[in-house]
Amino acid sequence: MTDDSVRRELKPEQQRQASGLTRREWRRAAGLACLAPFAALHETGPIRALLGQASGRLAAPTFKFSAAEDAFLEEMEKANLLFFWEQADPYTGLVKDRSQANGPDARVMASIASTGFGLTALCIGDQRGYLPSAKVRTRVRDCLQFLWKSMKCEHGFYYHWVNMHTGARVAEAEVSSIDTALLLCGVLTCRQHFDDGEIRTLATQIYERVDWPWMLNGGKTLSHGWKPESGFLKPRWDTYNELMMIYLLGLGSPTHPLPAETWEAWTRPQFEYRGIRFIGSNAPLFVHHFSQAWFDFRDKRDAHADFFENSARATSVHRMFCIDLHKRFPYLGEDLWGISASDSAHGYEAWGGPPPMGPLDGTLVPSAAGGSLPFLPQEAMETLLAMKERFGKRAWKRYGFVDAFNPQTGWYDPDVIGIDLGITMLMAENARSQFVWKTFMKNEEMRRGMERAGFHSTAATGAATGAAAADYPASGFRLRPGRWAEAPQRDQRPEA
């Protein structure tokens, strides 16, 4: 398959990536470009109930879904798993980046991030008996054999996009640090779930081959990636986003570990919205979800924060932000919310807020609520149920929810995207049984990585696991009447 034919598979945002603009560069540019004036609604109506959460702990205690709610999550997870089974090559195990929402298509571009989610999805499917165990085990074993023996890598890091049948690089893809991390999380989940010596050996070899210090390229923070034509990419993982998994995987490595000081080398900008303060970034909601799909940050904190509580705060704030958009988009409300990076009627968009980013047009993104299930289980569940009940077969297809849809214009995405189905499925399972957290954290290297980063348990001492609002001093962007204003940063470090 030629690069030209692969390009025809790409959505506009992916074409930008293939032309040399990395996913993170584009997201950052999009976020900074759209900090336009934003008028908040008056604090009336439904928002008053949310304002009561402005201080104290926001993360939900253990939540028990009703029988009907659990049945819905069961249906959704089975549909999500079907994507990872049908849209993977049966011999290489590589999973498509995207496909038609109604079923298989002719596209062949795989994503290693989608494959990482897919490997974890297979563990969930095996645990719940959704698929024959022998077939799942064979698929996982074949995938790990292909990753270890046949698929090209650079210092253990893999290319972001590859041909699902051959593993060959496509679309001028970069060797990607974040996408390799997502893949490794799936690989290491398989290592602990399956009682299979070959799977465990292959998973260990794949993980221990990664040369984490190489990706530092002489700096204090990790590069986004590398290309054979031009070398290391200039953007670095130097400010809070989905980066925690990369550093923790590297800190835990027994063969090529990152220096401990790399955990302190990235900045932690702080934001405030309606009295709730949190560590965040100018990026969509998913950055608060991805690392938490595997790493169990509950009842732990480092020198800076309880990051599970922090993600609960960021998610609660995002829900408030969506409710504040009610005057523009009347269907948004307490039981219908969620905007994150997704497809749109005009191409891929890195949108969300606060602060508001992207050309917000009323598009809803089911994975925003799906990825929020462990943090706001009741509120996220209400939204997912409302999406299915109100929009029915237009928004719900063979693999579950379409990637995005716009009730105002009547646009419904014809596609699903692997990483969005993946975060929805993994977080649904964590909210139901904590299976992914429990399985992944059995990896000794992951516990060591968190220890080297300075995480300690808050449960053993009985200390509060969540920081009060006062523990997050306001800086970054804070809400003022009618607009966002930039405030001085207290935690700026020079770029490596």
N, C-alpha and C positions, 0 to 999 in steps of 0.2 A: 504494500500500500504506500503510495507516495505521500510526501509531506503536504502537497496541495490537496489531496483528497482528505487527509486528516484535518486540515484547516477548515474544510467545509463542514466538519462535525462541530467545530468550536462555536460557542456562543460569542458575542462581541467581546465580552470581558476576557474570555480565554484567548481570543485572537490577539488582544493587547499583550497578554502574557507571552504568547508565542513570538511576538515581535520584540520581546526583550524587557517588558515591564512586568516585574514580579507581582504576584498576588498581593503581597504586603505593601509594596510601593504604591500600587494602584489604590488599595484601601486607604492608605495614609493620605494620598493626594486627594481622594474623594472626600475624606472626612474634614480635612483642613479647608477645603475649598467651599464647603457649604455651611460654615458657621454663620449663617445669615441671621438677621433679627428674628426672634421667635417670641410671639406674644403668648404668655401662659393664660389659661382660663382663670377666672376668679375662683377662689376656693369655696365653691358651693356645690350642692348636689352630692353625687356619689363620692367625690374626691375627699369629702370630710372624713369618711370612715377610714380612708387610707392614711390620712394625716396623723391618726393616732399611733401609727407605727414609726413616727419620726425619730424615736430614740429607743434604746434597748435592742434586744435581740430580735432579728427578723426571720432567721432560719427556722423552718417548721420543725417541731418535734416529730417523733416517729408517727407516721400517718397511715391509717388503715383505710384502704379503698373499699367502697361498698361492693357487693357481689356484681352489680351491674357495671360499675366502673371497672372492676378487674376483668370482667368479660370483654369490655371494649378494648382494654389494653392488650388482652390476649389476642383479640382479632387483629389489632394494629401490628403487634409484634410478628404475628404469623405472616401478614402481608409484607412487612418490611423484609423479613427473612427470605421470602420468595424472590425478591430482587437480588439479594446476595447469592442465592443459589442459581437462579436462571441466568443472571447477567454476569456470570463468571465463566471463564474458560474452564472446562472440566479437567483439563490436563495441567495447565499452569496455575490455576486457582486465582489468576488476576481478575479483578472486578472492574467492570466498566465505570467510567467517570459519571455517566448519565445514560438514560435510555428513555424511550417513550413510556409514558405512565400506564399505557394499556398492555404492555408486554414487550417481548424481545423485538429488536430492530437490527439493522445491519451495521451499526456503528461498532468500531473495534478499539477505540481508545480507552485504555484502562488508566486508573489513577492509583498510585500506591497508597494514598490516604484512604480511598474507598476500599482498597484491599485490606487495610488494617482494621477498619470498621467491620468489614465482611468476615474476617477471621474471628473477631469477637462475637459477631452475630451467630456464627456457626456454633460457637461454644454455648451460647444461650439456647439455640435451637436443639442442641444435643441434650443439654440439661433438662429442658422442658419436654423432650420427646417429640418435637415437631417434625423431625426427620429421622430416618433409620441411622442409628449410631455408627454402624460399620461404614456407611456411605460418607457420613460426615468426617469420620476419622481418615478415610482414604483421601478425601478432598483436601483436608488440612495437611496431611503428610506429603501429598504431591505438590502442594503449593510451597511448602517449606523447602522441599528438595529443589524445586525450580529456583527459588530465591537464593539458595545457598550455592547451587552448582552451575546454574545456567544464566541467570540474569545479571547483566553488567552493572557494576557499581563502582564507586570511586571512594577509596578509603572506607568502605562499608556503607556509604550513603548511596541511595538509589535515585534514579531519575524520576521526576514528578509524574510525567505522562509517558506511557509505553503502549506498544501494541499488545493487546490482551492475549494473542495467540503465540507471539514470539518473544515478548519482553523487550523488543528493540525500542530505543528512544524515538519519540515522535514529537512533532510540533516544536522542534528546537528547545525542548524542555530542559530546565535546569536540574542539576543534582540538588535536591531540596532537603534542607535540614528539618523543617517542620513536617513535611510529608513523610520523610523517613521515620521521624518520631512517632507519627500516627500509625505507620506500618508496624513498628517495633512493639507498640502497645498491644496490637493484635497478636503478634507473634508470641509475646511473653504471656498473654492470657491463655493461649493454647498450651504453652509449656506447662502451666499449672493445672489446667482443666483435664487434660487427657493423660491417663495412666498408660503412657506409651513411650518406651525408651527412645525410639527413633525420633519422635516428635520433640521430645525434650532435648535430645542431643542437637538436632538441627536448629531449634530455637536458640539454644545457648550459643552455638557457633555464629549464627546470624547477628545476634546482639553483641557478642564479644569481638566481632570483626570491626565494628565501627570505631574509627579513630576520631574521637570527639575533639581533642586539641587541634587537629588539622583544620577543623571548621572555624576555629578562632582566628586563623590567618594572622597570627601575631598580635591580635587585639585582646581586649578584656571581655568582649561579648561575641557571641556566635554570629557568623554570617548567615544570611538567608539561604545561600547556596553557591553553586559553582557551575561554570560552563566551560567545556573544553576549548571553545573558541576565544573566550575572553577572561577566563579565570574567575576569581571570587566576585560575587555580587556585592555592590557597595552597601546596600541596606543591611543593618544588623538588628539582631533581637536585643534591643537596648531599652525598651520600655514595656510596661505591663500590657499583655494581651494573652494569646494562647500559648505563650512561650514557656510556661512553667514545666510542662512535660519534657521539653527538650533538655533543659538544664538538669532536671532530676534524673532523667535517664543517663545523662553524661556523668553526673556526680556519683551515680551508683555503679558505674562500669568497673569491673575488676581488672580489665586489661588496658584500657586507654581512658582513664578518668579525667574529667575536667577539674581544674583547681577549685578549691572550695570558694575562693573569692569571687568566682564568676556569678554566684547567686546574688551577691551584693552589687554587682556591676550594672544591673539594669534599674531604671528609674521606676518609681511607683507613684505616678501622678494621682492627685486626689481631687475628687469632684463633690459637689453638693447639689441636691435637687430636693426642694420642699423639705429641708431640714434633715435629709438623710445623706450621710457622707460615706463615700466608698472610694476604693482604689479602682481606677479605670483607665480608659484610653479613648481616643477618637476612632472608635471601631464599632462594628455591629455587635449585637448581643452574644453571638456565639463564642466570642473570645472569653467570656466568663464560664463557658460550659465545657469546652473541648478537653482541657487537662483534667477536669473533674469527672469526666466519664470513666476514667481508669483510676487515677490517684484518689485515694480516700483522704480528703482533708478534714473530715469531721472530727471534732474534739481534738484538734491540733492547732498550733500556731507557731510561727517563727518569730523573729525579732520585730516583724512589721505588722502582722495581721493574722487573724483567723480567716483563711481564704474561702472556706465554705460559707461562713457568715457573710464575707464580702460579696460573694457571688449571689447570695440571697438578697443582699441589699441592692446590688446592681439590677437584679431581675425585678425586684419590687419597684424600683425607680422606673425601669422601662415600662412596666405595666401602667404606672401613673402617667408617664409620658404619653402612652397611647390613649389613655382616657382623656388626657388634655387635648387630644386631637379630635375630640367628638364633634366640635362645631364644624370642622372641615369635612369630617367623614362620620356622619351620624350613626353608622352601624358599630363604630368602635365604642367599647364600654367595658364594664367590669367583667363581663363574660365573653368578650371577643376582642382580643388584642394579640400583638406579636409581630415585630418587624425585625428581620435580620438579613444578612447577605443572601441574595436569592436571585432567581430569574425575575424578569418583569416583561411587560408587553413590548419593551423597547431594548431588551438585552439584559445582561447581568448587572445588578446594582449592589453596591456595598452601602446599605442604608440602615437607618435606625435612629437611636437616640435614647436619652439626651447625652451630649448636645445634639441637636438635630443634624442629620447628615443624609445626603443624597436627595434626589428629587422626589420626596415623599408624595405619593399619589393615591394612597389608600390601599395599596397592595398588602395583603396579609400573608404571612409566612408560617405555615404550621410548625416547622421545626423550631421556631422561636419559643412557642409554648411547649413543644415536645421536649426540648432540651432543658426546660425550666422545671420539669416534674419533680426532681428531688428538692428543689428550693421553695417552690410554691405549689405543692401538690394539689391542693383544692382548687386554686385559681387556674392553674394550667389545665387541670382535668376539665373544669367547666368550659374553658375555651375550646379544647379539642372536641368535646362532645357537641358544643354549639356549632362548630365548623361542620361536623359530619351531619348533624340534624338539619341545619338550615340550608346547606349548599349541596348535600347529597352526592349524587353520582357525578356532578360536575367537578367537585373537589376531591372525591375519593375514587380511586381507580384500583387496578390490580395490585399495586404495591403499597396501598395506603393512600395518604394524601399526596396530591400533586405538589410540586415544589413551592408554588405560590399561586395566588389568585386575587382578583380585584372585584369585589362585589359591586363597586360603583360603576365600573365600565363593562362588566360582564366578561372580562378576560380570565381564562383558566389555563394554566401552564400545561402544554401537552407532554411535558417531561417530568421526570424525577431525577434527583441528583444523589449520588451514593452517600456522600458525607452528611447530607441533611437527613436522609432516611436513617443513616447510622447513628447520629447523635440522638435522634428521636427514640430509636429502638433501645440503645444502651441506657439512656436515662430513664426510660420507662421501666426497664428491668431493675435498675438500681432503686427506683422508687418503690417497686414491688417487693424485691427480695434482697437487694444489695449484692446480687450475685457477681457482677463485674468487679465491684470494689473488693469483695472478699477474695475472689479468685486472683485478681491481678496483684493485690498486696501480699499474697503468699510469696512473691518473688523477693528473696532476701536482698537483691540489689536495689530494689525500689525502696525498701525500708532504709537501707543504708544511704541512698541518695537523699531521702528526706532528713535523715539524721545529720548528714554533712551540710545540709542547707540550714540547719538549726531548728528544725521542727521538734516540738516536744508535746507530749500529751497534756491536755488540760482536764481530761476526765478523771485521771487518777487522783488528782489533788482536790477535785470538786470545784475548781475555779471555773468561772464563767467562760464558755468557749467563744462567745461573741463579744466584740468590742462595742462599747456604748458609742453613741455618735461623737461624744467628746474626744474619744480616742483617735478619731480621724480628723485632724485639723483641716479646716477648709482651705483649699488652695486649688489650683487647676482652673476649671471653669465652674462658676457658681451662678445660680439664677438670680437675676435682678429684674425688677418689673419691666416686662416687655422685651428683654434681650438677654443674651449670654454675654458675659464680659470675662476676659482673660485675667487671671490673677497671678501674682508672682509664684513661681514654683519653689518649694522649700527643699526639694530633694533632687536637684539637678546635678548630674555628673557629666563630665566631658565625654564625648563619644570616643570609643576605643579606636 
